[in-house]
Amino acid sequence: MQLSASDLRIERGGRTVICNLSFTVRSGKCLALTGPNGAGKSTLLRALAGLLPLAGGTISLEPESDEPLAAQAHYVGHADATKNVLTLAENLDFVGALLNISQGGMVADDALARLGLGRLKRLPAAYLSAGQRRRLALARLLAAHRPIWLLDEPLTALDASSQMTARKIMATHMEEGGIIIAATHTPLELASAELRLGENG
Amino acid sequence: MKSAKLAKPRKRSPLLALFLRDFKVARRIGGGMSLGLIFFLILITLTAFAIGPDLALLAKIAPAIVWIAGLLSTLLGLDRLFQSDHEDGSLDLILTSAAPLELVILVKCLAHWIVTGLPLAAIAPFLGLMLNLPVGQLLSVCLSLLVGTPALTLIGAIGAALTVSLRRGGLLLAILILPLSVPVLIFGVAAAGAGAQPLIPPATPFLFLCALTLFALAGAPFAAAFALRQAGL
């Protein structure tokens, strides 16, 4: 599997944020997006997830598939997509049912246990701390299998041991042939290529 | 990770999961069903107090009162239809699922209607008694709300999609969609008061109301999906 982008141009609010950007990520590789605040890291991830229209350029996936890129990718953004009134298990069950039609994935309980949230599974998500919410968001990656992970600041608010867990999960995904594109300020400490976005794109 | 058991390839439908989730969230937040019903009850009671003890007049305008109260109660919470999902990022998640956005919107409207519109239709006959509505019209009031409120929810979904990224979009939503719901109101009141006007066959306004709901059912999901995609999410 290979994800390539060529001559991307993305606009936000009528302003060109990214222009003439090309890159290729192969199976089992991780691309770390770095750069100052406002450089367009999140914008690029949203565009890859199909949430923002491209103003120019193409994104292609090999081998070609009937499903659009968005349907093969996990997008974990700043917002955690968590409903406060639902319990952790209910939140994750919903994600599993929503995202995996045929690909399979972990049972919600196991995914929660992997992120160290097993004991809290019957707790409404409103009571979680910022780091625990982040871990719940990351548990989505396990609850539904998708080959491409688009992660926006995956390690924010996580404590040291949770960061290690998150890194291990990402490393396993790469070993299994997945693709990770992550915007980050914290070093991922994974064998990753770095794409630095500057003010000029 | 290897030791964790993988889920069997489940054939759980994404749309069913979405429906159940919306239903659960609506029931757990702020009283869910009861809030809209109490608002409906208060509106009807207030009107009855305001008009006073003229029973003949009350009976004459009862269908109109019930329908206006129903329209306003449907508006309640409609602004949060997509906004709450937009704010917590769930909308991004839903957009990356393989389910078509138009169907997603339809399912969300269904969940919203079951929590707001359906209970209104169910208790309308009892409130109709409070307004001295002739017993023969109780059923037609109930039926007109049952058939007409889905159209209100669907039209409201367009407004909710247009105002998805506005923090205080509730008022704008009302201004946007209340004029659009005029046809539903006209035929809804006519269908509810069927039998009162001897010139029109009773079924005619009811069938027009059905047509409006079907029209909204066919058109609104596409309009709302277009608005959501344009919102620059």
Interface residues (C-beta under 8 A of the other chain):
Chain A: R12 G13 R46 A49 G50 L51 L52 E67 A70 A71 A73 H74 Y75 G77 H78 A79 D80 A81 T82 K83 N84 V85 L86 E90 D93 F94 V95 G96 A97 L98 L99 N100 I101 S102 Q103 G104 G105 M106 V107 D110 A111 A113 R114 R140 I169 T172
Chain B: M1 A4 K5 L6 A7 K8 P9 R10 R12 S13 P14 L16 A17 L18 L20 R21 K24 V25 R28 I29 E87 D88 G89 S90 D92 L93 I94 L95 T96 S97 A98 A99 G232 L233
